[in-house]
Amino acid sequence: MSLHETEQAIPKAVLVGLQIGRTTEQEVQASLTELSRLVNTLGFEVIGKLHQRRTSTKSANVLGDGKLMELAKWTGGTGKVAPTFIKKKHKAALKFEKEDDADDIFDLPEETFEEEQGPEDFVEQENPQDQAQWVIFDCDLSPLQLRNLESATGAKVMDRTGVIIEIFSRHARTRAARLQVEIARLTYVAPRVRGVSAGDDDRMGGGGKGVGESAIELDRRKIRDRIKELKQELGSIGQEHLTRRSQRSQEACVALVGYTNAGKSSLMRAMTGSEVYVADKLFATLDTTVRVVQPETRPKILLSDTVGFIKKLPHDLVASFKSTLDEALNASLLLYMVDAADPSFRSQLEVTRTTLAEVGAGEIPSLLILNKRDCLTEEQTSSLAAEFPEAIFLSTRNAEDVENLRLRLVKFFENSMREDEIFIPYKVQGVIGDIRARLKVLGESYDEKGVRLKVRANAEDFEKIAKKIRDALIDIE
């Protein structure tokens, strides 16, 4: 059974969490709630949740025997793990057993024969309409654990990482995002490649590369080769992105960062007027979007929307999405966006800050945006204002809130600017238009030799304009 096979009828899933070490039951429940939202994003219906306290996640069956039997009731499985190793027999012995079994069958009484021919037909299911076809674990599972759990439950089993990668693969749109997701997916799949028949352990004969490799080893080598190809292709795209990013390096750049579904895309749409995709789903958007803040300022401010974060985000995905995180690394200002109405937003904010610190963006100036203030009570707002005095309360549905944030961004960049005069001789062409397009002109005056513009800009812009005027005068002379 695959994801596509179960699309006609909504697939049903049961979620399983583990309480390890000092993890509290509340933390386990919160993590399962988040996993439930992830599973819903895949289009599954969650019909049940289980959790168990364990010393670790390393045991072969993950769960204890009793809890495994309880889980099997949700899926119609036996609750028992089938043996993993069946000793191969010689062909002659198999032929002899087959003939002997045939003789035994014909010797059975008629009623015994009927009972033996289909024991599955006599298994009653208490609520077959509520049985789960999928079991989703809120932790990473090894290939052996996956096999054992599927054997015991009779259902397909996925871990949290598998769910996130599946969501990413469905939502990636650009070429770069698709390549990044495919690399992460293959990296995840490679150690989990399993044989499909008893002969999969047979060694492959022949000469050249691959002699003595099993079918599984061949598959894994093909995956490694494919990952190498994808990384090379992604590298060429990375150069294109690097070129575009370097062109924006002198611009005023602001990056939206935060937990998935915190409202980043909604704010991007409100501040730029762009038609970015907005949905109440986790990881609704994966591709980096860069737009100019509207109404346009001088100098203009670029706003970028980066991929959202989540607890237990697979490291392979963090590495794969380094290009989108580079938007944050190269920004002049980070807007940490949180859903203030979510009781767990503090831990979500910590996840975001930790992940950005890992890629070297922890020291970049930032503002905290407490989004969805329209969902807060007056008491909650007062409490949060006392706890986060520097935070900006905002609702993306409130035009005044959005405009106040825009003015706050303008003020941030103007604080690093200075006012000065630039003299442009009449014989120098093209510079005045460039200044008006890029910088904020406060005043202007004219004399017999040229134009004097009073401009507010940062030091780099003044230096670039001065160099352009010098070069133009040299060319004229």
C-alpha positions in Angstrom: 0.0 0.0 0.0 1.4 3.4 -0.9 0.4 7.0 -0.3 -1.1 7.2 -3.8 -3.1 4.0 -3.4 -4.9 5.4 -0.3 -5.7 8.8 -1.9 -9.2 7.7 -3.0 -10.4 7.0 0.5 -8.9 9.2 3.2 -6.0 7.2 4.8 -6.4 6.7 8.5 -3.4 6.9 10.8 -2.6 6.3 14.5 0.1 8.3 16.1 2.7 6.9 18.6 4.8 9.0 20.9 7.6 8.0 23.3 8.3 9.7 26.7 12.0 9.4 27.1 14.1 10.5 30.1 12.9 13.7 31.7 10.4 14.5 28.9 7.1 15.4 30.5 3.8 14.0 29.4 2.7 17.5 28.4 5.7 17.8 26.1 4.9 14.4 24.6 1.3 15.5 24.0 2.4 18.8 22.5 4.7 17.0 20.1 2.0 14.6 19.1 -0.4 17.5 18.5 2.2 19.0 16.1 2.7 15.6 14.5 -1.0 15.4 14.0 -1.0 18.7 12.1 1.9 17.3 9.9 -0.1 14.2 9.2 -3.2 16.2 8.4 -1.1 18.2 5.9 -0.4 14.9 4.1 -4.2 14.4 3.9 -4.4 11.7 6.5 -7.1 11.4 9.2 -5.7 10.8 12.7 -8.0 8.3 14.5 -5.9 7.7 17.6 -2.9 8.5 19.6 -0.8 6.3 21.9 2.3 7.0 24.0 4.5 5.1 26.3 7.3 5.9 28.7 10.5 4.2 27.6 14.2 4.4 28.6 15.3 4.8 25.0 14.1 4.4 21.4 16.8 1.8 20.6 14.9 -1.4 21.3 14.1 -3.6 18.2 10.3 -3.2 18.6 10.5 0.4 20.0 7.4 -0.4 22.2 6.9 -3.0 25.0 5.0 -6.2 24.2 1.8 -5.0 25.8 1.7 -1.6 24.1 2.6 -3.3 20.8 -0.5 -5.5 21.1 -2.6 -2.4 22.0 -1.3 -0.7 18.8 -2.1 -3.8 16.7 -5.8 -3.5 17.7 -5.9 -0.2 15.9 -4.5 -1.8 12.7 -5.8 -5.3 12.7 -2.3 -6.8 13.1 -1.2 -9.7 15.2 0.9 -7.7 17.6 3.7 -10.2 17.1 6.9 -9.8 15.1 7.5 -12.5 12.4 10.9 -14.1 12.5 13.5 -12.2 10.5 15.6 -15.1 9.4 14.4 -18.2 7.6 17.0 -20.8 6.9 17.2 -21.6 3.2 16.7 -25.3 2.3 18.1 -27.3 -0.6 15.9 -27.6 -3.6 15.6 -31.3 -3.1 14.4 -30.9 0.5 11.9 -28.3 -0.6 10.5 -30.6 -3.3 10.2 -33.5 -0.8 8.4 -31.3 1.7 6.0 -30.0 -1.0 5.1 -33.6 -2.0 4.8 -34.6 1.6 2.5 -31.6 2.4 0.3 -32.4 -0.5 -0.2 -36.0 0.7 -1.0 -34.7 4.2 -3.6 -32.3 2.9 -5.5 -35.0 0.9 -5.5 -37.2 4.1 -7.3 -34.5 6.1 -11.0 -34.7 7.0 -13.2 -32.4 4.9 -14.0 -30.1 7.8 -10.3 -29.8 8.7 -9.4 -29.0 5.1 -12.0 -26.1 5.1 -10.6 -24.7 8.3 -7.0 -24.7 7.1 -7.6 -23.1 3.7 -8.2 -19.6 4.9 -7.8 -18.7 8.6 -7.8 -15.0 7.7 -11.5 -15.3 6.7 -12.4 -16.1 10.3 -10.8 -13.1 11.9 -13.4 -10.6 13.1 -12.6 -6.9 13.2 -14.5 -5.0 15.8 -14.6 -1.7 14.0 -13.0 -2.2 10.5 -14.1 1.2 9.3 -11.9 2.8 12.1 -8.8 0.7 11.5 -5.6 2.6 10.6 -3.7 1.8 7.5 -0.7 3.9 8.7 1.2 4.1 12.0 3.2 7.2 12.5 5.9 7.4 15.1 7.0 10.7 16.6 10.7 9.7 16.5 13.2 8.4 14.0 13.1 4.7 13.3 15.8 2.4 12.1 15.2 0.0 9.1 15.0 -3.0 11.6 12.4 -1.1 13.7 10.4 -0.3 10.6 10.3 -3.9 9.5 9.4 -5.2 13.0 6.6 -2.7 13.5 5.1 -3.3 10.1 5.2 -7.0 10.8 3.5 -6.6 14.1 0.8 -4.1 13.0 0.2 -5.2 9.4 0.2 -1.5 8.5 2.5 0.8 6.8 4.9 2.6 9.3 6.5 6.0 8.9 8.5 8.1 11.3 8.4 11.8 11.9 11.3 12.5 9.5 9.5 10.5 6.7 6.4 12.5 7.2 8.3 15.9 6.9 10.2 14.7 3.8 7.0 13.6 2.2 5.4 17.0 2.9 8.5 18.8 1.5 8.5 16.7 -1.7 4.8 17.6 -2.3 5.2 21.3 -1.7 8.5 22.1 -3.4 7.9 24.2 -6.5 11.2 25.6 -7.8 13.9 23.6 -9.4 16.3 24.3 -6.5 13.7 23.3 -3.9 12.9 20.1 -5.7 16.6 19.1 -5.9 17.1 19.9 -2.3 14.1 17.8 -1.2 15.2 14.9 -3.5 18.7 14.9 -1.9 17.2 14.8 1.5 14.7 12.1 0.5 17.4 9.8 -1.0 19.7 10.4 2.0 16.8 9.3 4.2 15.8 6.3 2.0 19.3 4.9 1.4 19.8 3.1 4.8 16.2 2.0 4.7 16.4 0.1 1.4 15.0 -3.4 2.1 14.8 -6.6 0.0 11.5 -7.6 -1.4 12.1 -11.3 -1.8 14.0 -14.1 -0.2 16.6 -14.0 -2.9 17.6 -10.4 -2.2 20.6 -11.5 -0.3 22.1 -13.5 -3.2 25.4 -12.1 -4.4 25.5 -10.7 -8.0 28.0 -12.4 -10.2 29.8 -11.1 -13.3 32.9 -8.9 -13.6 33.8 -5.3 -13.2 32.4 -2.8 -10.6 29.8 -4.3 -8.3 31.2 -7.9 -8.2 30.0 -9.6 -5.1 27.4 -6.9 -4.2 23.9 -7.9 -3.1 20.8 -6.4 -4.7 20.4 -4.1 -1.7 24.0 -2.9 -2.0 23.5 -2.2 -5.6 20.4 -0.2 -4.9 22.2 1.8 -2.2 25.1 2.5 -4.6 22.7 3.7 -7.2 21.2 6.1 -4.6 24.6 7.4 -3.7 25.4 8.0 -7.3 22.1 9.8 -7.8 22.7 12.0 -4.8 26.1 13.0 -6.2 24.5 14.0 -9.5 21.8 16.0 -7.7 24.4 17.8 -5.6 26.3 18.8 -8.7 23.2 20.1 -10.4 22.2 22.0 -7.2 25.7 23.4 -7.2 25.3 25.0 -10.6 21.9 26.5 -9.5 23.6 27.7 -6.3 26.0 29.8 -8.3 23.0 31.5 -10.0 21.4 32.2 -6.6 24.8 33.5 -5.3 25.0 35.9 -8.2 21.5 37.2 -7.6 22.1 37.4 -3.9 25.4 39.4 -4.4 23.4 41.8 -6.6 21.1 42.3 -3.6 23.9 42.5 -1.1 24.0 46.3 -1.2 20.2 46.6 -0.8 18.3 47.0 2.5 17.3 43.3 3.1 14.9 42.0 5.7 14.3 38.2 6.2 11.2 36.7 7.7 12.1 33.8 9.9 10.1 31.7 12.3 8.2 28.5 12.9 6.1 27.0 10.1 2.6 28.4 10.0 3.5 31.4 12.1 2.1 33.8 9.5 5.2 34.7 7.5 3.6 34.3 4.1 0.6 36.3 5.2 2.9 39.2 6.3 4.8 38.9 3.1 1.6 39.4 1.1 0.4 42.2 3.3 3.7 44.2 3.1 4.6 43.6 -0.5 1.2 43.1 -2.3 2.6 39.9 -3.8 0.4 36.9 -4.4 2.4 34.4 -2.3 0.6 31.2 -1.4 -1.0 31.3 2.0 -2.6 28.3 3.7 -3.3 27.1 7.3 -0.9 24.2 6.8 2.6 23.3 8.0 5.2 23.9 5.3 2.7 25.4 2.9 5.6 27.2 1.2 9.1 26.0 0.8 10.6 28.3 -1.8 12.3 31.5 -0.9 10.4 34.6 -2.1 12.0 38.1 -2.3 9.8 41.1 -2.9 10.0 44.9 -2.5 8.2 46.4 0.5 5.2 48.5 -0.7 4.7 51.5 -0.8 8.2 51.5 -2.1 10.8 53.5 -0.1 14.1 55.2 -1.0 16.2 53.2 -0.7 13.9 50.3 -1.3 13.6 47.6 1.3 13.6 43.9 0.1 11.6 41.4 2.2 12.4 37.6 1.9 10.3 34.7 3.2 12.3 31.7 4.2 11.4 28.1 4.9 9.6 27.6 8.2 11.2 25.7 11.2 9.8 22.9 13.3 10.9 20.8 16.2 13.0 17.8 15.3 13.6 19.2 11.8 15.8 16.5 10.1 19.4 17.7 9.9 19.5 16.5 6.2 16.7 19.0 5.4 18.5 21.8 7.3 21.6 21.1 5.3 19.6 20.8 2.0 17.9 24.1 2.6 21.1 26.0 3.3 20.4 28.2 0.3 17.1 29.5 1.6 18.7 30.0 5.1 21.4 32.0 3.4 18.8 34.6 2.7 18.6 35.1 6.5 22.4 35.0 6.8 22.8 37.8 4.3 20.0 40.0 5.6 20.5 43.3 7.4 17.6 42.6 9.7 15.7 39.4 10.8 12.0 39.5 11.7 11.4 36.6 14.2 7.7 35.8 13.5 5.7 33.9 16.1 2.1 33.0 16.6 1.5 34.7 19.9 -1.8 32.8 20.3 0.0 29.5 20.4 0.9 28.5 24.0 4.1 26.8 22.8 5.4 29.8 20.9 8.3 30.3 23.3 9.8 26.8 22.5 9.1 27.4 18.8 11.0 30.7 19.0 13.9 28.8 20.7 13.9 26.3 17.8 14.2 29.1 15.3 17.0 30.9 17.1 18.9 27.7 17.7 18.7 26.7 14.0 19.7 30.1 12.8 22.6 30.2 15.2 23.8 26.9 13.7 24.1 28.5 10.3 25.8 31.6 11.6 22.9 34.0 11.7 22.6 34.3 15.4 24.3 37.8 15.7 22.2 39.6 13.0 20.0 42.4 14.3 16.5 41.3 14.8 12.9 42.3 15.8 10.4 40.0 17.5 7.0 40.0 15.9 4.1 38.7 18.0 1.6 37.9 15.3 -2.1 37.2 15.6 -2.7 39.7 18.3 -6.3 39.8 17.3 -6.6 36.3 18.9 -5.3 37.4 22.3 -7.3 38.7 25.3 -6.3 42.0 26.9 -4.9 40.2 29.8 -2.7 38.0 27.5 -1.5 41.1 25.6 -0.5 42.9 28.8 1.3 39.9 30.1 3.2 39.4 26.9 4.0 43.1 26.6 5.7 42.9 30.1 7.6 39.7 29.1 8.7 41.0 25.7 8.9 44.8 26.0 10.7 45.2 22.7 8.3 43.0 20.7 6.0 44.3 18.0 2.3 43.2 18.3 0.7 42.7 14.9 -2.2 41.2 13.0 -1.5 40.8 9.3 -5.2 41.5 8.8 -4.9 45.0 10.3 -3.6 47.5 7.7 -2.5 50.0 10.5 -0.4 47.3 12.1 1.3 46.5 8.8 2.0 50.2 8.0 3.5 50.7 11.5 5.8 47.8 10.9 6.8 49.3 7.6 7.6 52.6 9.2 9.6 50.7 11.9 11.7 49.1 9.1 12.3 52.4 7.4 13.4 53.9 10.7 15.8 51.0 11.3 17.6 51.5 8.1 17.6 55.3 8.3 19.3 55.1 11.7 22.5 53.9 9.9 22.2 56.7 7.3 23.5 60.3 7.2 22.5 63.4 5.3 24.9 65.0 2.9 25.1 67.0 -0.3 26.2 65.5 -3.7 27.3 67.8 -6.5 26.8 66.5 -10.0 28.3 68.6 -12.9 25.9 69.1 -15.9 28.3 67.3 -18.2 28.0 64.1 -16.1 25.0 62.1 -17.5 22.9 59.4 -15.8 23.9 59.9 -12.2 21.0 62.1 -11.2 18.5 59.5 -12.4 20.3 56.8 -10.5 20.3 58.8 -7.3 16.6 59.5 -7.6 15.8 55.8 -8.2 17.9 54.4 -5.4 18.3 57.1 -2.7 16.1 59.4 -0.7 16.5 63.0 -2.1 15.6 65.6 0.6 16.3 68.7 -1.5 18.0 70.1 -4.6 19.5 73.4 -6.0 21.1 74.5 -9.2 23.9 76.8 -10.3 25.8 77.5 -13.4 28.1 74.4 -13.0 25.7 71.7 -11.9 23.1 70.3 -9.5 23.4 69.9 -5.7 21.3 67.2 -4.2 20.7 66.8 -0.5 20.5 63.1 0.1 20.0 60.7 3.0 22.0 57.5 2.4 24.5 55.2 4.0 28.2 55.5 3.6 28.5 52.8 1.0 25.9 54.5 -1.3 27.7 57.9 -1.0 31.0 56.2 -1.9 29.5 54.4 -4.9 27.9 57.7 -6.2 31.2 59.6 -5.8 33.1 56.9 -7.7 30.5 57.0 -10.5 30.9 60.7 -10.8 34.8 60.5 -10.8 34.7 57.7 -13.5 32.4 59.8 -15.6 34.6 62.9 -15.4 37.7 60.8 -16.3 35.9 59.4 -19.4 34.8 63.0 -20.5 38.4 64.3 -20.2 
